[in-house]
């Protein structure tokens, strides 16, 4: 930290900006109010209320459409206007963005994955058109989530991280004996230390 005091000072200046200060302050209030008692969705609701948001966006993986419907209903019942958009919006063929044919149709592990790419940029731009004030990422793929964060006009929070092997609970897998063994085996095969 002593080597980068200029960066620390820059962050202090950023926290003086009214919107940044409001976001940071309300995040701290939510943390202290529901610590270890509120599930993440409740934290999102309470944070959105403190921020006085009216319009929330839900960018979701089409594989989680049932969950997205439940989340949207809960948010609506909490008093928010909810705009949701699934990842396949626009039906862009995978070949149009340069995905080789051998990575289309069926995954290398044998699962059907289709010929239409996810469109996180489209998700972000459509939610911007709806003028959402906070966007919620629900199970977007690795990389697709990065594009969504990059193109989202509104701040983004994550409700669930995509992890097909753990019921979308990536830390749950890491905390198990089997998860640790999996990564030990993987890393030893690749001679990565």
C-alpha positions in Angstrom: 0.0 0.0 0.0 2.8 2.4 0.8 4.1 2.1 -2.8 0.7 3.1 -4.2 -0.5 5.8 -1.9 -1.4 7.8 -5.0 -4.0 5.1 -5.9 -5.4 5.1 -2.4 -5.8 8.9 -2.5 -7.5 8.6 -5.9 -10.0 6.2 -4.4 -10.7 8.6 -1.6 -11.5 11.3 -4.1 -13.8 8.9 -6.0 -15.8 8.3 -2.8 -16.5 12.1 -2.6 -18.6 11.9 -5.8 -22.2 12.0 -4.7 -23.4 8.9 -6.6 -20.4 6.8 -5.6 -20.8 8.0 -2.0 -24.5 7.0 -2.0 -23.8 3.6 -3.5 -21.0 2.9 -1.0 -22.9 4.2 2.0 -26.1 2.3 1.2 -24.0 -0.9 0.6 -22.6 -0.5 4.1 -26.1 0.1 5.6 -27.4 -3.1 3.9 -24.4 -5.1 5.1 -24.9 -4.0 8.7 -28.7 -4.4 8.7 -29.0 -7.9 7.5 -25.7 -9.5 8.2 -25.9 -13.3 8.2 -29.7 -13.1 8.3 -30.8 -11.8 4.8 -30.4 -13.9 1.7 -28.8 -12.0 -1.2 -32.1 -11.3 -3.0 -33.4 -9.5 0.2 -30.1 -7.5 0.2 -30.7 -6.5 -3.4 -34.3 -5.4 -2.5 -33.2 -3.4 0.5 -30.3 -1.8 -1.3 -32.6 -0.8 -4.2 -35.0 0.7 -1.8 -32.3 2.8 -0.1 -31.0 3.9 -3.5 -34.7 4.8 -4.4 -34.5 2.8 -7.5 -37.8 2.1 -9.3 -36.6 0.1 -12.4 -34.6 -3.1 -12.1 -33.2 -5.2 -14.9 -32.7 -8.9 -14.8 -30.2 -10.3 -17.3 -30.5 -14.1 -17.2 -29.3 -17.3 -18.8 -32.1 -19.0 -20.7 -31.3 -22.1 -18.7 -32.5 -20.2 -15.6 -35.7 -18.9 -17.0 -37.8 -20.4 -14.3 -35.6 -18.9 -11.6 -35.7 -15.6 -13.5 -39.5 -15.6 -13.5 -39.6 -16.2 -9.7 -37.0 -13.5 -9.0 -38.9 -11.0 -11.3 -42.2 -11.8 -9.5 -40.6 -11.3 -6.1 -39.1 -8.0 -7.2 -42.4 -6.8 -8.6 -44.2 -7.8 -5.4 -41.6 -5.7 -3.6 -42.7 -2.7 -5.6 -40.2 -2.5 -8.5 -40.8 -2.2 -12.2 -38.8 -5.2 -13.6 -37.4 -5.7 -17.1 -35.9 -9.0 -17.9 -34.0 -10.2 -20.9 -32.6 -13.7 -21.7 -29.2 -14.4 -23.0 -30.3 -15.6 -26.5 -32.0 -12.3 -27.3 -31.5 -11.4 -31.0 -30.9 -15.1 -32.1 -27.3 -14.3 -33.4 -25.8 -17.4 -35.0 -22.5 -18.5 -33.3 -20.7 -18.5 -36.7 -21.5 -14.7 -37.0 -19.2 -13.9 -34.1 -16.4 -16.4 -35.1 -17.2 -19.4 -33.0 -15.7 -22.4 -34.9 -18.2 -25.1 -36.0 -16.6 -27.7 -33.7 -17.8 -25.5 -30.7 -21.4 -25.4 -32.0 -24.4 -27.7 -31.6 -23.0 -30.1 -29.0 -20.4 -29.4 -26.3 -17.1 -31.3 -26.0 -18.7 -33.1 -23.1 -21.7 -34.3 -25.1 -24.4 -31.8 -24.1 -26.6 -29.9 -26.5 -25.6 -26.2 -26.6 -27.1 -25.0 -29.8 -26.1 -22.8 -32.7 -27.2 -19.4 -31.3 -24.8 -17.4 -29.2 -25.5 -15.6 -26.0 -25.8 -11.9 -26.5 -24.8 -10.1 -23.3 -24.2 -6.9 -25.2 -27.8 -7.0 -26.4 -29.0 -7.7 -22.9 -27.2 -4.6 -21.6 -28.3 -2.3 -24.4 -31.9 -3.4 -24.1 -31.9 -2.8 -20.3 -30.4 0.6 -21.0 -33.3 1.3 -23.4 -35.6 0.5 -20.6 -33.7 2.9 -18.4 -33.1 0.4 -15.6 -31.3 1.8 -12.5 -29.8 -1.4 -11.3 -29.2 -4.6 -13.3 -29.1 -8.1 -11.8 -27.0 -10.8 -13.4 -28.6 -14.2 -13.0 -26.4 -17.1 -14.2 -24.6 -15.5 -17.1 -21.7 -17.6 -18.5 -18.1 -16.7 -17.8 -17.0 -14.1 -20.3 -20.6 -13.3 -21.2 -21.0 -11.8 -17.8 -17.8 -9.7 -18.4 -19.3 -8.3 -21.6 -22.6 -7.6 -19.8 -20.8 -5.7 -17.0 -18.8 -3.8 -19.6 -21.8 -2.6 -21.6 -24.3 -2.1 -18.8 -25.2 1.5 -18.4 -26.6 0.9 -14.9 -24.6 -0.5 -12.0 -24.7 -4.4 -11.9 -25.0 -6.8 -9.0 -24.8 -10.6 -9.2 -27.6 -12.8 -7.8 -26.1 -16.1 -9.1 -22.9 -17.0 -10.8 -23.2 -19.7 -13.5 -21.8 -23.0 -12.4 -23.6 -25.9 -13.9 -21.8 -28.5 -11.7 -22.8 -27.0 -8.4 -26.3 -25.7 -8.8 -24.8 -22.3 -9.4 -22.9 -22.2 -6.1 -19.3 -22.1 -7.2 -17.9 -21.8 -3.7 -19.9 -24.8 -2.5 -17.9 -27.0 -4.9 -14.5 -25.6 -3.7 -15.4 -26.1 -0.1 -16.0 -29.9 -0.5 -13.4 -32.6 -0.3 -14.3 -33.7 -3.9 -13.9 -30.1 -5.2 -10.4 -29.8 -3.6 -9.4 -33.2 -5.0 -10.7 -32.2 -8.5 -8.5 -29.1 -8.6 -5.5 -30.9 -7.1 -5.8 -33.5 -9.9 -6.4 -30.9 -12.6 -3.4 -28.9 -11.5 -1.1 -31.9 -11.2 -2.0 -33.0 -14.8 -1.1 -29.5 -16.1 2.0 -29.2 -14.0 0.7 -25.9 -12.7 1.8 -25.0 -9.2 
